[in-house]
Amino acid sequence: MSATLLKTLEENLSNSTIISNDKAVLNIYLQGTEGLEKLNGKNRELIAVVKVAEANDIKLLLDLANKLATNPKEKFTLYPISTGNNWGYGTSQPASLEKNIILVDLSALTTISEFDHTLGLVTLEPGVTQQQLSDYLLQHNYDYMVPVTGAGPNCSILANALERGYGITPYTDHFGAVISIHGYWADGTPFQSAICELDKSTDKFVDKTFKWGLGPYLDGLFTQSNFAIATQMTIRLAKLKPEFTSFFIQIEDDALLEKVIPLIRQTLQDYEGIVGSINLLDQRRILSMFAKNPHASKQYNLTSNEVNMLAKQQNAPCWTVIGSIYGSKGVVKVVQKEVDTIFKQIPCKRIFSNSLLITLPKKIINLIPRWLIKRVNLLSMAAEQLDSFDKGKEIMLGKPNTVALKLAYWRHNNAASFDKSSLSPSEDSCGLLWYAPLITMKASHMREFVCFVRDVCPKYSIEPFITFTNLRHDCVDSTVPIVFDSSNPQAVKDAHACLKELVTIGLTKGFVPYRLNIDQQQWLLDEKTDFWQTVNKLKKALDPNDILSVGRYNPR
Ligand SMILES: Cc1cc2nc3c(=O)[nH]c(=O)nc-3n(C[C@H](O)[C@H](O)[C@H](O)COP(=O)(O)OP(=O)(O)OC[C@H]3O[C@@H](n4cnc5c(N)ncnc54)[C@H](O)[C@@H]3O)c2cc1C
């Protein structure tokens, strides 16, 4: 960055905002789990990072970028991130390979400006993390759930919604729960809804209660796009119910997949609003959460013998259905019985988190001294399983934790050395990409998908881990993590080739990703189609100088 530009930024931005062009600092933001920097010719660059301390600086930055856009020497573009933990999709890296990008880090904007505890509506800034919201709710004794994800405590609530991410609490679809957004379009024009503009009251609160506003719905333009920077969001939180139980349906026979899918659909249709989203995980995916990889960073998949042995040790069946029931004591009791009856139709083990099978061993383990548990292998395995089980339950109750992050360390040669409570896959040099296609909620399609993933992944020495998440009874997204050893250049290449084959061949079968990583955003989307031509018209109108998040969901 030129000395003049640095000086201009320093003169314009507030004193507490930090501007850095130190290579070591920039490199931290350029380190992702995706291994992009190790693929030939794919080096992303930054000229500076601006860590914004005051929301007003966002408007100042946009104005400055627009003003200097016609000056070829000083022209720069902006790439905003909230907490920059978009692991597997780009982490904190900019989407494009341009050379004049200033990364705008909004993680220091952590104000929760309002919480209406009777309505459960929270208004927060981009840097507010799952943990911060959880602490806030606990501190004030508000019985609401954080919209948690597997990405854990240090991720932004607002940015996850902008990515249209999802979790497993009752409000699964995170953008679905966003009621109101404030921000700036790329040309610096402020944005609030038409309801907010019309409202002459002092608190303008009614805007925070109605998602769709008035007139064209523009809030959606903030998501998976590069038109605007969001500075504030109001989100509807799910209320904690008096009673809760999670269920684990264990199916030993792979061939029963076709039989269990209609039962999941029935459960979701019959108990909408009481049963949260349902996950269906295959055996290897369960092992990735509980077992130690015997090959660590080596480029070998588990053999079927190893899978069988680990599955026996970890009590991991071919398929596991995980769901949760929320409600009053009476409702949960009845629905638990109904769920049990539904799944009884197929041979399976049905475990409920409030059953003696779970609560009793937990009580016993708690009575055993820690040192003894550590010495006796079987005990320590049981203790670890119960602990992970508890952590999974916490997530369903909207309490963030790092239990799901272990997955990213599957191919890490030093996986055991990291402190479980403070995992950060990018800082810890994990290799991870996501393949996250939507699949029609029909047994034949889901089986076709399973065969497809199990066929493609091993060709590239990638373990075929499969999760299906039912966002609703009629909509399934699968998340297949492509976990690789990021220190091995061949493994990085294989991982990307595997993802490319999954995506390109998957498209011919109707498996279409709901979200893309920053590299895919460059090669998969076709600027010539009607959809992206329209997006480009919008881009020109809202960002005439092309200064915002160049390349993010925007082919040209
Ligand atoms: C093991 C594991 C499990 C995961 N589980 C889940 C899961 O259950 N659900 C899920 O959705 N994801 C999951 N992820 C993926 C990802 O880590 C999360 O989605 C995470 O929340 C995204 O990172 P972030 O919140 O820090 O967003 P950021 O990285 O801050 O933002 C993401 C992108 O949004 C844009 N953006 C951010 N802030 C703004 C703003 N204020 N204005 C305009 N644009 C902005 C930027 O382009 C940015 O690159 C998982 C990842 C791992 C490794």
The ligand as a Gaussian input file, in Angstrom:
#p B3LYP/6-31G(d) Opt

LIG

0 1
 C      -16.217000     -28.496000      11.607000
 C      -17.011000     -27.378000      10.999000
 C      -18.378000     -27.343000      11.180000
 C      -19.140000     -26.328000      10.580000
 N      -20.475000     -26.338000      10.790000
 C      -21.252000     -25.410000      10.192000
 C      -22.663000     -25.437000      10.393000
 O      -23.196000     -26.251000      11.156000
 N      -23.407000     -24.518000       9.730000
 C      -22.840000     -23.567000       8.923000
 O      -23.570000     -22.747000       8.351000
 N      -21.509000     -23.520000       8.732000
 C      -20.697000     -24.406000       9.336000
 N      -19.330000     -24.367000       9.142000
 C      -18.772000     -23.414000       8.140000
 C      -18.316000     -22.026000       8.680000
 O      -17.199000     -22.189000       9.522000
 C      -19.434000     -21.249000       9.381000
 O      -20.498000     -21.023000       8.491000
 C      -19.002000     -19.886000       9.953000
 O      -20.040000     -19.355000      10.740000
 C      -18.657000     -18.834000       8.894000
 O      -17.674000     -17.992000       9.410000
 P      -17.954000     -16.581000      10.090000
 O      -19.210000     -16.679000      10.880000
 O      -16.718000     -16.183000      10.795000
 O      -18.254000     -15.649000       8.836000
 P      -17.239000     -14.663000       8.087000
 O      -16.081000     -15.439000       7.631000
 O      -16.995000     -13.463000       8.910000
 O      -18.152000     -14.230000       6.867000
 C      -18.429000     -15.076000       5.797000
 C      -18.496000     -14.240000       4.525000
 O      -19.643000     -13.396000       4.597000
 C      -19.347000     -12.084000       4.096000
 N      -19.554000     -11.115000       5.192000
 C      -19.235000     -11.297000       6.477000
 N      -19.623000     -10.243000       7.201000
 C      -20.196000      -9.371000       6.360000
 C      -20.826000      -8.114000       6.534000
 N      -20.948000      -7.541000       7.722000
 N      -21.334000      -7.491000       5.435000
 C      -21.250000      -8.064000       4.208000
 N      -20.664000      -9.272000       3.993000
 C      -20.149000      -9.924000       5.067000
 C      -17.898000     -12.118000       3.620000
 O      -17.848000     -12.318000       2.237000
 C      -17.305000     -13.299000       4.353000
 O      -16.269000     -13.909000       3.633000
 C      -18.517000     -25.336000       9.758000
 C      -17.120000     -25.365000       9.619000
 C      -16.383000     -26.362000      10.229000
 C      -14.896000     -26.378000      10.053000

